[in-house]
Amino acid sequence: MKQPFKHEDFRFGYEIVLGSAYRGHADVGEVLSTAGRVKDGDADGWVREWSATAERLEADARRAEGDGRPVSARAAYLRAATYFSTGLYLITHSSAPGRQPELWKRHRACWDRFVDLAAVPGERLQVPYQAPPCPATSSAPPAPRPASGDRWSS
């Protein structure tokens, strides 16, 4: 596959988001399509296109949630959160760094909806780091499974 970016920051951001598809945080087709609309070195284009993809997924997630499809909604919210985060990666190099709080809030709202819909309940935490504290999420570990029948048990 041809690398779409020569600029180091763009290449790194692209590789990170593409790699996140392995765990469902992104979709390979969405990543390739979005990256294909960004001109190498154009930070404004980077923020615009990743935000547009995130906004589309956010709308899909809301629609799925309204239609009673929580699994589809959860997947779309997770990918939307990832794409908002990807857009934020180069926002300080764009002509509109002031959009950072807005995009962060949208990223966080999508992440929180993903957590709310997760199969394993999440717990919201506030990590004392700076003012205000840093938001975090912890998931409860699944219940232990019995070892009976396991070839290692006696």
C-alpha positions in Angstrom: 0.0 0.0 0.0 1.3 3.4 -0.9 2.0 5.8 2.0 -0.1 8.9 1.3 2.0 11.3 3.4 5.7 12.3 3.2 5.4 14.9 6.0 6.5 13.1 9.2 3.6 14.4 11.5 1.0 13.4 8.9 2.6 10.0 8.3 2.7 9.3 12.0 -0.9 10.3 12.6 -2.1 8.3 9.7 -0.2 5.2 10.8 -1.6 5.5 14.3 -5.2 5.8 13.2 -4.8 3.0 10.6 -3.3 0.7 13.2 -6.2 1.4 15.5 -8.5 -0.4 13.1 -7.1 -3.7 14.4 -9.2 -3.3 17.6 -12.2 -1.6 16.0 -11.3 1.9 17.0 -11.2 2.8 13.3 -12.3 1.3 10.0 -9.6 0.8 7.3 -11.9 2.0 4.5 -12.8 5.1 6.5 -9.2 5.8 7.2 -8.1 5.4 3.6 -11.0 7.5 2.3 -10.4 10.3 4.8 -6.6 10.4 4.4 -7.1 10.4 0.6 -8.9 13.8 1.0 -6.0 15.4 2.9 -3.2 17.1 1.0 0.2 16.3 2.5 1.2 19.1 4.9 -2.2 20.8 5.0 -3.1 20.9 8.7 -6.4 22.7 8.0 -7.4 19.9 5.6 -6.3 17.3 8.2 -8.5 18.8 10.9 -11.4 19.4 8.5 -11.5 15.9 6.9 -11.0 13.9 10.1 -13.7 16.1 11.8 -16.1 15.5 8.9 -15.6 11.8 9.1 -16.1 11.9 12.9 -19.2 14.0 12.5 -20.7 11.6 10.0 -20.0 8.6 12.4 -21.4 10.6 15.3 -24.7 11.1 13.4 -24.7 7.4 12.4 -24.3 6.5 16.0 -27.2 8.7 17.2 -29.4 7.3 14.5 -28.5 3.7 15.4 -29.1 4.4 19.1 -32.5 6.0 18.3 -33.4 2.9 16.2 -32.6 0.6 19.1 -29.3 -0.8 17.7 -26.9 -0.3 20.6 -24.1 -2.5 19.2 -24.0 -0.5 16.0 -24.2 2.8 17.9 -21.4 1.7 20.2 -19.1 0.9 17.3 -19.9 4.2 15.5 -19.3 6.3 18.7 -16.0 4.6 19.2 -14.8 5.3 15.7 -16.2 8.9 15.9 -14.2 9.5 19.1 -11.0 8.1 17.3 -11.5 10.4 14.3 -12.1 13.5 16.4 -8.9 12.7 18.3 -7.1 12.2 15.0 -8.2 15.6 13.9 -7.0 17.1 17.1 -3.5 15.6 16.6 -2.6 18.5 14.2 -4.9 21.2 15.3 -2.1 23.3 16.8 -0.6 23.5 13.3 -3.9 24.6 11.7 -5.2 28.1 11.2 -7.9 27.4 13.8 -6.2 26.1 17.0 -9.1 27.7 18.9 -11.3 24.9 17.8 -9.4 22.5 20.1 -11.9 22.8 23.1 -14.9 22.2 20.8 -13.4 19.1 19.1 -12.2 17.8 22.4 -15.7 18.0 23.9 -17.1 16.2 20.9 -14.4 13.6 21.1 -15.2 13.1 24.8 -19.0 13.0 24.3 -18.6 10.2 21.7 -16.2 8.3 24.0 -18.6 8.7 26.9 -21.5 7.3 24.8 -19.3 4.4 23.8 -18.6 3.7 27.4 -22.3 4.0 28.3 -23.2 1.4 25.7 -20.2 -0.9 26.4 -20.9 -4.6 27.3 -18.6 -4.2 30.3 -19.8 -1.3 32.4 -17.3 1.6 32.6 -16.6 3.8 35.6 -15.8 7.5 35.1 -12.8 8.7 37.0 -11.2 12.1 37.6 -7.4 11.8 37.7 -5.9 14.7 39.7 -3.3 16.0 37.3 -3.9 19.7 36.7 -6.9 21.9 37.1 -9.3 20.7 36.0 -8.6 17.0 36.7 -8.0 14.7 33.7 -11.1 12.6 32.9 -10.5 8.8 32.6 -12.5 5.6 32.3 -12.0 2.3 34.0 -13.8 -0.8 33.0 -14.8 -3.5 35.6 -13.0 -6.7 34.9 -15.3 -9.5 33.8 -16.3 -12.1 36.4 -13.7 -14.9 36.8 -14.6 -18.0 34.9 -14.4 -21.4 36.7 -11.3 -23.4 36.0 -13.1 -26.8 36.2 -12.6 -28.8 33.1 -9.4 -26.9 32.4 -6.6 -29.2 31.5 -4.4 -27.4 34.1 -6.8 -27.8 37.0 -6.5 -30.9 39.2 
